[in-house]
Each structure stands twice: as C-alpha cells, then as structure tokens.
C-alpha cells in the first residue's frame, strides 16, 4: 500500500539510476563491462567523466500523440565494496554498509547458504571469485548490436583516457540479449511476475523495499550507508533524516540508491529435457513429449507460454501468458501448481504453510526482488515448439536434443534494498530449502543446488488426485559462473564519489 512517504517526485526520479526502476525491455542488446580502479584520483576522474552518460529514472517524454519517447540506449553503473574503497570512500563510511555487502557474495559462508558449491564454487567463476575481483560494473543496453558496439567503444575510450588508473578486467566482457521469443533457454516465457514499486506504478510493494530512503514493508525507513559530514563540505549529500543515525554528524550516501545482485547462471538445457524424457519413460509413458512438457511445467509452475498452472491446470493457454493476478488459496494443496514449483517457491503469495493467508501475503511481499536480466548464448531450439508438444517437429526436437557445446543461460540481476532479507532469504530459505511448505526432500527443481557433495537427494513432488508422484533424484540444472554484490548509488552519490572534497 502506497503512502505519502512513498511518492517519488520527478526530481527524486532524476536522481535514481534507471536500472532500478526499468527493465529496458525495448533495449534488446546488453553488455556488462567489469572495471578495476588502480588509483583513487584516476577513479574519481573516470566517475566524473562517466556520470553525465548515466541513465536516470526520470519519466520518459511524451510526444504530441501521447506516446512515450523511449531512449535508444541506457548506461548505468554499480560498485562492489572494494570498488567503493578504491575510489576513496573511507572505512568510516564503508562500515555503515550491510555486512553481506561488505563481505561480498564469494565469502565462504555465503557460498554455503547460497548453494555456490562444487561446480558453482566462486573459485571457478569467470568474474567475481576470489582471484577475479573487480570494482565496478558498467551496464549498457541498446536497441541493437551496432548501437551496443558504439556504446562499448565510448566506454572503453573513457577508460583509456585514465592512463591506466582505470582498467577493464581482461577477458571478462559479458554480453546478453532479450530473445524475440521472450523465452529463457529451457524454453519458458520469462520476465513475468515483477513487483511494482509503490510511488512509481501506483499501488505496489512499498518503495523502501527497493529504493533506500523510503518506508519499507514494515513502515520503517531502513538503515542507510552514511558518510561523516566533514567529508562533504560542499553539501552534495542530503542531511541524514534516518532516526538510526539522528544523533551523529552524518550525510546520507545511500538515499535513492539500491543494492544489486549479479549472478551468471549457466543452464544445462540438454540435461533438463533429458531428465524429463527419462521421467516420462519411468512413469510408463514412453518417450512422450507431451508428458515431458507437462512435467517440466509442473517443475516451473507455469506452462511454456507463461500461463500460470493455477489458472490453467490442464493445458497451456497462451492467452494467459502474462497473467499475474492470482493467488494460491484455491490450490492450497498444489494439485494445479505443486507446492515445490519454482515460481511458487520464489513468490509463495498467499500460501506459506502453516501461516494464514494474510500473514503469508505479508511475508511474501517482504521478500520480493525485482529481476533485471538478459539471456546469453544462442537458443538450442525454437521454444514455440513446446506449446504444441504432440507435433512431429516437437517430438523430433525434444527427443533428439544434442549439446552443441555453447554455453547458454541468464545474466541474473536483481534489485533489493536488503540483500540479506530479500535475495539471500529467497535463495536460502525458499529455493534451497527441501522442507518448505511441509515438503520433505523437494528443493527448487529448476534453480536448486541439487546433487552437492554430502547432500541428501532432492526430488520433485507432484500431488495428484490419485496420490503423489515423485521423480527420481534431481540433478543440478543451473550452475553459477560469476557473481557479485553491488551498490548502485544515486546520481548525487556518484557526484560525491567523484568530488575533490572526498579525501583519498
């Protein structure tokens, strides 16, 4: 429920980086540039040169016909904790950031709770692991690949002007895109069920769950990163109003910023569909593509078109592909959408056993994240075939999938005001927990950390009217190839980082 404290003025929106409030859905090409700052003064010069190009959340202009004029490109930037230190933010300010951000995603105890072990361990990551640290990420979005190449050239030119004070981490450039089909590599429609931010989209999740400086789900303004007032003699940052620090001489560094989690998730598409095929045979159905798609949809919780199983339990219905206005009370036992399905775990809505409906809705809202991601790697098959699994083309595709050796998956980004109570909670307590919703040995079938050394087997449990179907032990379908905890500052905070007043 929105309130007066949620309302964002155009001036406030102009201070918030656009990546926080927009998925840039019309900008289908993306690239992510990983930066190291080798000298604090040079880092400041780079930030100063970069800041004018940063895209804000200012409302897009409207033409005479009432149509929004959408930007042809977008640039945003976020920093790791070592990155903020590298550009001069002192320990007295860094210690006011949340512990999980200071420690970083690759800290050993964080890897354990996130399931980043074995093949997903940070030691083997392409970027973000203990031997592949970086300081900042520049996120670029463009309408097409030629436009993206021009943006990349411009950003590399800015880096080159630093004379070596700022460098691109060699061999780490990541590229992504939004497929024309809007399907992720397993073949399911992606990007559905995004929370709306109150104050931007009318009614929605309280602003403070995603943007620092505003009330959160509990009606509180969460603690924010701060800097000593004597480091900001020019008064770039606003005076701190948060009661947690009201007695100190502080400036509000966090206001209008947010935390961003990055994970490069590689998907084993052939392994995923091979498992569905083996399960169809084990169930006595033979190598039946229709059963394979049904089982995969039960694991996801939506049909390939995106239609929620709770609204269309018997078959796919593309008319419902973007439907998100539903609850689970009518399906409390999971006969339509299993209790352990991926989408039901990551957003349980009104059914979190054993809690009543109102409390379940409240708990779900308190742990939402906003996903901002792009696919990488070419599609292995036409996802449209999954909507008609009984055709010869679908049969040939699903039964004869062969790995082409090319990596594919999703660059997962999420925006949250609290990494611990939002992203980490969802990953640890809802995805990797085999006992959620009165289940016993059923982790998230799609994104769970199945098959780890020393772990008990995990299975997909599917309630039916004649009993319970239980799959064989689930292998791990998604592995982590890169990751980071990042802070995306406001444009005001960026100017502060670039200021000469900040001692280095």
C-alpha positions in Angstrom: 0.0 0.0 0.0 1.5 3.3 -1.0 1.7 6.3 1.3 2.8 9.9 1.2 6.3 8.9 2.1 6.4 6.6 -0.9 5.6 9.2 -3.5 8.6 10.0 -5.8 8.8 13.4 -7.4 10.3 13.9 -10.8 13.3 15.5 -9.0 13.7 12.3 -7.0 13.4 10.0 -10.0 16.0 12.1 -11.8 18.4 11.1 -9.0 17.7 7.4 -9.2 19.5 5.3 -11.7 17.2 4.0 -14.4 18.2 0.3 -14.0 16.5 0.3 -10.6 13.1 1.2 -12.0 13.1 0.0 -15.6 13.9 -3.3 -17.2 14.7 -1.5 -20.5 12.5 -4.1 -22.2 12.7 -2.3 -25.6 16.6 -2.4 -25.5 17.3 -6.0 -26.5 21.1 -5.9 -26.6 23.2 -5.6 -23.5 26.8 -5.8 -22.4 28.5 -5.7 -19.0 31.9 -4.2 -18.6 33.9 -5.1 -15.5 36.3 -2.4 -14.1 39.2 -2.0 -11.8 40.3 1.3 -10.3 44.1 1.2 -9.8 44.3 4.8 -8.5 41.8 6.7 -6.4 42.3 10.0 -8.1 42.1 8.4 -11.6 39.0 6.6 -10.4 37.4 9.9 -9.5 38.2 11.4 -12.9 36.6 8.3 -14.6 33.4 8.6 -12.5 33.3 12.3 -13.2 33.5 11.6 -17.0 31.0 8.7 -16.8 28.3 10.4 -14.7 26.8 12.6 -17.5 26.0 9.5 -19.5 24.2 7.6 -16.7 20.5 7.0 -17.3 18.1 8.1 -14.6 14.6 7.1 -13.7 13.2 10.5 -14.9 9.9 9.8 -16.8 10.4 9.5 -20.5 9.0 12.4 -22.5 5.6 12.1 -24.2 5.0 13.2 -27.8 2.0 15.1 -29.2 0.2 11.8 -29.7 0.6 10.8 -26.1 3.2 8.2 -26.8 6.3 7.8 -24.7 9.6 8.6 -26.4 11.8 5.7 -25.3 15.6 6.1 -25.1 17.7 4.3 -27.7 20.3 3.3 -25.1 21.0 3.3 -21.4 24.1 3.3 -19.2 24.3 2.5 -15.5 27.0 1.7 -13.0 27.3 -0.2 -9.7 30.2 -0.8 -7.3 31.5 -3.6 -5.2 32.6 -2.8 -1.6 36.3 -3.0 -2.6 35.3 -0.7 -5.5 33.9 2.0 -3.2 37.1 1.8 -1.2 39.2 2.0 -4.3 37.7 5.3 -5.3 38.3 6.8 -1.8 35.3 6.1 0.4 36.8 5.7 3.8 36.4 2.9 6.3 34.2 5.1 8.5 31.6 5.1 5.7 32.2 1.5 4.4 31.4 0.1 7.8 27.9 1.5 7.7 27.0 -0.8 4.7 25.3 -4.1 5.5 27.7 -6.9 6.5 26.7 -9.1 3.5 27.7 -6.3 1.1 31.0 -5.7 2.9 31.8 -9.4 2.8 30.8 -10.0 -0.7 28.9 -12.9 -2.4 32.1 -15.1 -2.6 32.7 -15.2 1.2 32.8 -19.0 2.1 29.9 -19.0 4.5 27.8 -17.1 1.9 28.6 -19.7 -0.7 27.3 -22.4 1.6 23.9 -20.7 2.2 23.5 -19.8 -1.5 24.4 -23.2 -2.8 27.5 -21.9 -4.6 29.5 -25.1 -4.1 31.1 -27.8 -6.3 30.9 -26.6 -9.9 29.3 -23.4 -8.8 32.0 -22.5 -6.3 33.4 -19.0 -6.7 36.9 -20.4 -7.2 35.8 -21.4 -10.7 33.9 -18.3 -11.6 34.7 -16.2 -14.7 34.5 -13.0 -12.7 33.7 -12.1 -9.0 35.5 -15.0 -7.4 38.5 -14.7 -5.0 41.0 -14.5 -7.9 38.8 -12.4 -10.2 37.7 -9.5 -8.2 36.5 -6.2 -9.8 35.5 -2.8 -8.6 32.6 -1.6 -10.8 30.3 -2.9 -13.5 29.1 -0.6 -16.3 25.8 -1.9 -17.6 25.0 -1.0 -21.2 21.7 -1.5 -23.0 21.0 -0.7 -26.7 18.3 -1.3 -29.3 20.6 -3.4 -31.4 24.1 -4.8 -31.7 25.6 -1.9 -33.8 24.3 0.5 -31.2 25.8 -1.6 -28.4 29.2 -1.7 -30.2 29.2 2.1 -30.3 28.4 2.4 -26.6 31.1 -0.1 -25.8 33.6 1.9 -27.8 32.6 5.1 -26.0 33.0 3.4 -22.6 36.4 1.9 -23.5 37.5 5.3 -24.7 36.7 6.8 -21.3 38.7 4.1 -19.6 41.6 4.7 -22.0 41.6 8.4 -21.0 42.6 7.4 -17.4 46.1 6.5 -18.5 45.9 3.1 -16.7 44.3 4.4 -13.5 41.2 2.6 -14.5 41.3 -0.7 -16.5 38.9 -3.2 -17.9 39.4 -6.6 -16.3 40.8 -8.6 -19.3 38.6 -11.3 -20.9 35.6 -10.6 -18.7 33.2 -8.7 -21.0 29.8 -10.3 -20.8 27.1 -9.9 -23.4 23.4 -10.6 -23.2 20.2 -10.1 -25.2 16.4 -10.3 -24.9 15.2 -13.0 -27.3 12.4 -12.1 -29.7 10.5 -15.1 -28.1 11.0 -13.7 -24.6 11.8 -17.3 -23.6 14.7 -18.3 -21.3 17.0 -21.2 -22.6 14.8 -24.0 -21.2 12.0 -22.7 -23.4 9.7 -21.0 -20.9 8.3 -17.4 -21.2 10.4 -15.3 -18.9 10.0 -11.9 -17.1 6.5 -12.4 -15.7 5.5 -11.5 -12.2 7.6 -8.5 -11.5 6.7 -6.5 -8.4 5.5 -2.9 -8.9 7.2 -0.2 -6.9 4.8 2.0 -5.0 5.2 5.6 -5.8 6.1 4.8 -9.4 3.4 2.3 -10.5 0.6 3.4 -8.2 -0.2 0.6 -5.8 2.6 -1.8 -5.3 5.3 -3.1 -3.0 6.5 -0.3 -0.6 9.2 1.9 -2.2 11.7 1.2 0.6 11.9 -2.4 -0.4 13.8 -1.4 -3.5 15.0 2.2 -3.0 16.8 3.4 0.1 15.5 6.4 1.9 11.8 5.4 1.9 9.5 3.3 4.1 9.7 -0.4 3.6 7.1 -3.2 4.2 7.2 -2.7 7.9 6.6 1.1 7.7 10.2 1.8 8.6 13.0 3.6 6.8 15.8 1.0 6.8 19.3 2.0 7.9 21.3 3.6 5.0 25.0 3.9 4.2 26.3 7.2 5.5 29.5 9.3 5.4 30.9 11.7 8.0 29.6 15.2 7.4 33.2 16.7 7.3 33.9 14.6 4.2 31.1 16.5 2.3 31.9 20.2 3.0 30.1 21.2 -0.3 26.9 19.6 1.0 26.3 17.4 -2.1 24.6 14.7 0.0 21.4 15.3 1.9 21.3 15.6 5.7 20.5 12.3 7.3 16.9 12.1 8.5 17.0 8.4 9.5 16.5 8.0 13.2 19.1 5.2 13.4 21.8 7.9 12.9 20.0 11.0 14.0 22.5 11.8 16.8 25.6 11.7 14.5 27.1 14.2 12.2 26.4 12.2 9.0 25.3 12.7 5.4 23.1 10.2 3.6 25.1 8.4 1.0 22.5 5.7 0.4 19.4 7.8 -0.4 18.0 7.0 -3.9 20.4 4.1 -4.3 19.9 0.3 -4.0 21.7 -3.0 -3.8 22.1 -5.2 -6.9 22.9 -8.9 -7.0 24.6 -10.3 -10.1 24.8 -14.0 -11.0 25.7 -15.5 -14.3 23.6 -18.7 -14.4 24.5 -21.4 -16.9 21.6 -23.7 -17.8 22.0 -27.3 -18.8 19.3 -27.4 -21.4 20.0 -30.8 -22.8 20.2 -32.2 -19.2 16.9 -30.6 -18.3 15.0 -32.2 -21.1 16.8 -35.5 -20.9 15.6 -35.7 -17.3 12.0 -35.1 -18.4 12.4 -37.8 -21.0 13.8 -40.3 -18.5 10.9 -39.5 -16.1 8.3 -40.0 -18.9 9.8 -43.4 -19.6 10.0 -44.2 -15.8 6.3 -43.3 -15.5 5.3 -45.8 -18.1 4.5 -43.1 -20.7 7.4 -43.9 -23.0 9.3 -41.0 -24.6 6.3 -38.8 -24.7 7.0 -35.1 -25.4 3.5 -34.1 -24.1 4.3 -35.7 -20.7 7.8 -34.1 -20.8 6.3 -30.7 -21.2 3.7 -31.3 -18.6 6.3 -32.4 -16.1 8.7 -29.5 -16.9 5.7 -27.1 -16.4 4.9 -28.7 -13.0 8.6 -28.0 -12.1 8.4 -24.4 -13.2 4.8 -23.7 -12.1 3.9 -22.1 -15.5 3.3 -23.5 -18.9 5.8 -22.7 -21.7 3.7 -19.7 -22.8 3.9 -18.3 -19.3 0.3 -19.2 -18.4 0.1 -20.0 -14.6 -0.8 -23.6 -13.9 -3.0 -22.4 -11.1 -5.2 -20.6 -13.7 -4.9 -23.3 -16.4 -4.1 -26.6 -14.7 -5.0 -28.9 -17.6 -3.2 -27.4 -20.6 -1.2 -24.4 -21.8 -3.2 -21.3 -22.6 -1.2 -18.5 -24.4 -4.0 -16.0 -23.6 -2.8 -16.1 -20.0 0.9 -15.7 -20.9 1.4 -12.5 -18.9 -1.2 -13.2 -16.1 0.0 -12.4 -12.7 -3.3 -11.5 -10.9 -3.9 -14.7 -9.0 -3.5 -16.3 -5.5 -2.9 -19.9 -4.4 -5.7 -20.2 -1.9 -7.8 -22.1 -4.4 -4.9 -24.5 -4.9 -3.7 -24.9 -1.3 -2.6 -28.5 -1.7 -0.8 -27.9 -5.0 -2.9 -30.0 -7.3 -2.6 -27.5 -10.1 0.7 -25.8 -9.3 2.9 -28.0 -7.0 4.0 -26.5 -3.7 7.6 -27.1 -4.7 7.4 -25.5 -8.2 9.9 -22.8 -9.0 7.6 -19.8 -9.3 5.6 -20.8 -6.2 8.7 -21.0 -4.1 10.2 -17.7 -5.2 6.8 -15.9 -4.7 4.5 -18.0 -2.5 1.9 -15.3 -2.5 -0.9 -16.2 0.0 0.1 -19.8 0.9 3.1 -20.3 3.1 2.3 -23.2 5.3 1.3 -23.2 8.2 0.6 -19.4 8.2 -2.8 -17.9 7.5 -3.5 -16.1 4.2 -3.0 -12.6 5.3 0.3 -13.4 7.1 1.5 -15.4 4.0 0.8 -12.4 1.8 2.7 -10.1 4.1 5.7 -12.4 4.3 5.8 -12.8 0.5 5.7 -9.1 0.0 8.6 -8.6 2.4 10.9 -10.8 0.4 10.3 -9.7 -3.2 13.1 -8.8 -5.6 13.0 -7.0 -8.9 14.7 -9.1 -11.6 16.7 -7.4 -14.3 18.4 -9.9 -16.6 19.3 -10.9 -20.1 19.9 -14.2 -21.8 23.3 -15.3 -23.1 24.1 -17.9 -25.7 22.0 -18.9 -28.7 18.7 -20.8 -28.2 19.2 -24.6 -28.7 15.7 -25.0 -30.1 12.6 -23.0 -31.0 10.7 -22.6 -27.7 7.4 -22.2 -29.7 7.5 -26.0 -30.3 6.8 -26.6 -26.6 3.3 -25.1 -26.9 2.4 -28.0 -29.3 4.3 -30.9 -27.9 2.4 -33.6 -29.9 3.6 -32.4 -33.3 6.2 -34.3 -35.2 8.5 -31.2 -35.1 8.2 -31.0 -31.3 8.8 -34.7 -31.0 11.9 -34.7 -33.1 13.3 -31.6 -31.3 12.7 -32.7 -27.7 13.7 -36.3 -28.1 16.9 -35.6 -30.2 18.4 -32.6 -28.4 22.2 -32.6 -28.7 24.5 -30.3 -26.8 26.3 -28.0 -29.3 29.0 -27.1 -26.7 28.0 -23.5 -26.5 27.3 -22.0 -23.0 23.8 -20.6 -22.5 21.8 -19.2 -19.6 20.8 -16.0 -18.0 22.7 -13.0 -16.6 20.6 -12.7 -13.5 20.4 -9.3 -11.8 18.1 -8.3 -9.0 17.3 -5.1 -7.2 16.7 -5.1 -3.5 17.1 -2.7 -0.6 18.3 -5.6 1.6 20.4 -8.4 0.1 20.1 -10.5 3.2 16.3 -10.3 3.7 15.4 -10.3 0.0 17.8 -12.1 -2.3 19.5 -14.3 0.3 16.3 -15.2 2.0 14.7 -16.3 -1.2 17.7 -18.3 -2.3 18.4 -20.0 1.0 15.0 -20.3 2.7 12.7 -20.8 -0.3 14.8 -22.2 -3.2 17.4 -24.4 -1.4 15.2 -25.5 1.5 13.9 -29.0 0.9 11.3 -28.7 3.6 9.3 -25.5 2.7 5.5 -25.8 2.7 5.5 -29.1 4.6 7.6 -30.8 1.9 10.3 -33.2 2.9 13.0 -33.5 0.3 12.0 -31.1 -2.5 14.2 -28.2 -3.3 13.5 -25.8 -6.1 13.5 -28.2 -9.1 14.8 -25.6 -11.5 17.2 -23.4 -9.5 18.0 -25.6 -6.5 21.6 -26.8 -5.6 20.8 -30.5 -6.1 23.4 -33.2 -6.0 26.0 -31.4 -4.0 28.6 -33.5 -2.1 27.2 -34.8 1.1 23.7 -33.7 0.4 20.6 -35.9 0.5 18.8 -36.4 -2.8 16.1 -33.9 -3.8 13.0 -34.9 -5.7 10.1 -33.1 -7.3 6.9 -33.9 -5.5 3.7 -33.6 -7.6 0.3 -34.0 -5.8 -2.4 -35.7 -7.9 -6.0 -36.7 -7.1 -4.9 -40.3 -7.1 -1.8 -39.8 -4.9 1.6 -38.3 -5.1 4.0 -38.5 -8.0 7.7 -38.4 -7.1 10.5 -38.0 -9.5 13.9 -39.6 -9.4 16.7 -37.6 -7.7 17.0 -34.2 -9.4 20.4 -33.3 -10.9 21.6 -29.7 -10.8 20.3 -27.9 -14.0 21.7 -24.4 -13.2 25.3 -23.6 -12.2 26.8 -20.3 -11.2 29.6 -18.9 -13.4 30.0 -15.4 -12.0 28.6 -13.2 -9.2 28.8 -10.1 -7.1 27.1 -8.0 -4.5 26.9 -4.4 -5.8 25.7 -1.0 -4.7 24.1 1.2 -7.3 24.4 4.8 -6.0 22.2 7.8 -6.8 23.5 10.3 -9.3 24.1 12.6 -6.4 26.2 10.0 -4.6 28.1 9.4 -7.9 29.0 13.1 -8.0 30.1 12.9 -4.4 32.4 9.9 -5.2 33.9 12.0 -8.0 34.3 15.1 -5.8 37.6 16.5 -4.9 36.4 17.1 -1.4 36.3 13.4 -0.6 39.8 12.7 0.8 41.8 9.9 -0.8 
